Amino acid sequence: MATATWATAHPSGDTAQDLRVGDFLLTGATSRRFVSRAIKFGARLRGFDAKERRFSHTALIIGEDGDLAEALSKGVKHTHIAKYAPVDYVVVHTGVDEHDQRQVLEFARSVLNEKATYDSVEIVGLAIYCLTGAQLCIQKAGTAICSGFVSDALTRSDFIWPRPPFAMMPADLARYFKAQLDNPTGVTAVRSQPARLR
């Protein structure tokens, strides 16, 4: 169980420090052009403010050295935070305890080992969901957009989300943790107790 969460902003060229399993990053990088735009547009349609909807991607931190697990168009992949050095991003430090870190890491590894990938029907289904906020989401079991994967992993630490994990968008996570990129001090938010089951 976490005692506090906080977020740190990292402008282009800055490297995040003090990473722990269960933390995650949010970015507005548009490397996944169509999907990124669809996510941002969908967040706008759902009424998120500009500071929240600027985020189009999130990745789960699975190692103190910056190892990541992230849902990409080819499935959930093992990557590294260094790939985000050229762009602005926020790291949300969730304060997940050691027991829950093991649960989060076990979940992430199981998904990585599954090697599930998206096909064109799922990409279209996810795009429709992101653009419209429809109650129906067409996807294969074990797949989700990036924020759905991160949210699902963090349910192992008893976070209570405002919608089902598969339906969470990067803007939902930004709102939930009050994460922003425009704070010059680096620390963007402090919350003593996010909504938790315990």
Secondary structure as a PSIPRED ss2 file (coil, helix, strand):
# PSIPRED VFORMAT (PSIPRED V4.0)

   1 M C   1.000  0.000  0.000
   2 A C   1.000  0.000  0.000
   3 T C   1.000  0.000  0.000
   4 A C   1.000  0.000  0.000
   5 T E   0.000  0.000  1.000
   6 W E   0.000  0.000  1.000
   7 A E   0.000  0.000  1.000
   8 T E   0.000  0.000  1.000
   9 A E   0.000  0.000  1.000
  10 H E   0.000  0.000  1.000
  11 P C   1.000  0.000  0.000
  12 S C   1.000  0.000  0.000
  13 G C   1.000  0.000  0.000
  14 D C   1.000  0.000  0.000
  15 T C   1.000  0.000  0.000
  16 A C   1.000  0.000  0.000
  17 Q C   1.000  0.000  0.000
  18 D C   1.000  0.000  0.000
  19 L C   1.000  0.000  0.000
  20 R C   1.000  0.000  0.000
  21 V C   1.000  0.000  0.000
  22 G C   1.000  0.000  0.000
  23 D C   1.000  0.000  0.000
  24 F E   0.000  0.000  1.000
  25 L E   0.000  0.000  1.000
  26 L E   0.000  0.000  1.000
  27 T E   0.000  0.000  1.000
  28 G C   1.000  0.000  0.000
  29 A C   1.000  0.000  0.000
  30 T C   1.000  0.000  0.000
  31 S C   1.000  0.000  0.000
  32 R C   1.000  0.000  0.000
  33 R H   0.000  1.000  0.000
  34 F H   0.000  1.000  0.000
  35 V H   0.000  1.000  0.000
  36 S H   0.000  1.000  0.000
  37 R H   0.000  1.000  0.000
  38 A H   0.000  1.000  0.000
  39 I H   0.000  1.000  0.000
  40 K H   0.000  1.000  0.000
  41 F H   0.000  1.000  0.000
  42 G H   0.000  1.000  0.000
  43 A H   0.000  1.000  0.000
  44 R H   0.000  1.000  0.000
  45 L H   0.000  1.000  0.000
  46 R C   1.000  0.000  0.000
  47 G C   1.000  0.000  0.000
  48 F C   1.000  0.000  0.000
  49 D C   1.000  0.000  0.000
  50 A H   0.000  1.000  0.000
  51 K H   0.000  1.000  0.000
  52 E H   0.000  1.000  0.000
  53 R H   0.000  1.000  0.000
  54 R C   1.000  0.000  0.000
  55 F C   1.000  0.000  0.000
  56 S C   1.000  0.000  0.000
  57 H E   0.000  0.000  1.000
  58 T E   0.000  0.000  1.000
  59 A E   0.000  0.000  1.000
  60 L E   0.000  0.000  1.000
  61 I E   0.000  0.000  1.000
  62 I C   1.000  0.000  0.000
  63 G C   1.000  0.000  0.000
  64 E C   1.000  0.000  0.000
  65 D C   1.000  0.000  0.000
  66 G C   1.000  0.000  0.000
  67 D E   0.000  0.000  1.000
  68 L E   0.000  0.000  1.000
  69 A E   0.000  0.000  1.000
  70 E E   0.000  0.000  1.000
  71 A E   0.000  0.000  1.000
  72 L E   0.000  0.000  1.000
  73 S C   1.000  0.000  0.000
  74 K C   1.000  0.000  0.000
  75 G E   0.000  0.000  1.000
  76 V E   0.000  0.000  1.000
  77 K E   0.000  0.000  1.000
  78 H E   0.000  0.000  1.000
  79 T E   0.000  0.000  1.000
  80 H E   0.000  0.000  1.000
  81 I H   0.000  1.000  0.000
  82 A H   0.000  1.000  0.000
  83 K H   0.000  1.000  0.000
  84 Y H   0.000  1.000  0.000
  85 A C   1.000  0.000  0.000
  86 P C   1.000  0.000  0.000
  87 V C   1.000  0.000  0.000
  88 D C   1.000  0.000  0.000
  89 Y E   0.000  0.000  1.000
  90 V E   0.000  0.000  1.000
  91 V E   0.000  0.000  1.000
  92 V E   0.000  0.000  1.000
  93 H E   0.000  0.000  1.000
  94 T C   1.000  0.000  0.000
  95 G C   1.000  0.000  0.000
  96 V C   1.000  0.000  0.000
  97 D C   1.000  0.000  0.000
  98 E H   0.000  1.000  0.000
  99 H H   0.000  1.000  0.000
 100 D H   0.000  1.000  0.000
 101 Q H   0.000  1.000  0.000
 102 R H   0.000  1.000  0.000
 103 Q H   0.000  1.000  0.000
 104 V H   0.000  1.000  0.000
 105 L H   0.000  1.000  0.000
 106 E H   0.000  1.000  0.000
 107 F H   0.000  1.000  0.000
 108 A H   0.000  1.000  0.000
 109 R H   0.000  1.000  0.000
 110 S H   0.000  1.000  0.000
 111 V H   0.000  1.000  0.000
 112 L H   0.000  1.000  0.000
 113 N H   0.000  1.000  0.000
 114 E H   0.000  1.000  0.000
 115 K C   1.000  0.000  0.000
 116 A C   1.000  0.000  0.000
 117 T C   1.000  0.000  0.000
 118 Y C   1.000  0.000  0.000
 119 D C   1.000  0.000  0.000
 120 S H   0.000  1.000  0.000
 121 V H   0.000  1.000  0.000
 122 E H   0.000  1.000  0.000
 123 I H   0.000  1.000  0.000
 124 V H   0.000  1.000  0.000
 125 G H   0.000  1.000  0.000
 126 L H   0.000  1.000  0.000
 127 A H   0.000  1.000  0.000
 128 I H   0.000  1.000  0.000
 129 Y H   0.000  1.000  0.000
 130 C H   0.000  1.000  0.000
 131 L H   0.000  1.000  0.000
 132 T H   0.000  1.000  0.000
 133 G C   1.000  0.000  0.000
 134 A C   1.000  0.000  0.000
 135 Q C   1.000  0.000  0.000
 136 L C   1.000  0.000  0.000
 137 C C   1.000  0.000  0.000
 138 I C   1.000  0.000  0.000
 139 Q C   1.000  0.000  0.000
 140 K C   1.000  0.000  0.000
 141 A C   1.000  0.000  0.000
 142 G C   1.000  0.000  0.000
 143 T C   1.000  0.000  0.000
 144 A C   1.000  0.000  0.000
 145 I C   1.000  0.000  0.000
 146 C H   0.000  1.000  0.000
 147 S H   0.000  1.000  0.000
 148 G H   0.000  1.000  0.000
 149 F H   0.000  1.000  0.000
 150 V H   0.000  1.000  0.000
 151 S H   0.000  1.000  0.000
 152 D H   0.000  1.000  0.000
 153 A H   0.000  1.000  0.000
 154 L H   0.000  1.000  0.000
 155 T H   0.000  1.000  0.000
 156 R H   0.000  1.000  0.000
 157 S H   0.000  1.000  0.000
 158 D C   1.000  0.000  0.000
 159 F E   0.000  0.000  1.000
 160 I C   1.000  0.000  0.000
 161 W C   1.000  0.000  0.000
 162 P C   1.000  0.000  0.000
 163 R C   1.000  0.000  0.000
 164 P C   1.000  0.000  0.000
 165 P H   0.000  1.000  0.000
 166 F H   0.000  1.000  0.000
 167 A H   0.000  1.000  0.000
 168 M C   1.000  0.000  0.000
 169 M C   1.000  0.000  0.000
 170 P H   0.000  1.000  0.000
 171 A H   0.000  1.000  0.000
 172 D H   0.000  1.000  0.000
 173 L H   0.000  1.000  0.000
 174 A H   0.000  1.000  0.000
 175 R H   0.000  1.000  0.000
 176 Y H   0.000  1.000  0.000
 177 F H   0.000  1.000  0.000
 178 K C   1.000  0.000  0.000
 179 A C   1.000  0.000  0.000
 180 Q C   1.000  0.000  0.000
 181 L C   1.000  0.000  0.000
 182 D C   1.000  0.000  0.000
 183 N C   1.000  0.000  0.000
 184 P C   1.000  0.000  0.000
 185 T C   1.000  0.000  0.000
 186 G C   1.000  0.000  0.000
 187 V E   0.000  0.000  1.000
 188 T E   0.000  0.000  1.000
 189 A E   0.000  0.000  1.000
 190 V E   0.000  0.000  1.000
 191 R E   0.000  0.000  1.000
 192 S C   1.000  0.000  0.000
 193 Q C   1.000  0.000  0.000
 194 P C   1.000  0.000  0.000
 195 A C   1.000  0.000  0.000
 196 R E   0.000  0.000  1.000
 197 L C   1.000  0.000  0.000
 198 R C   1.000  0.000  0.000
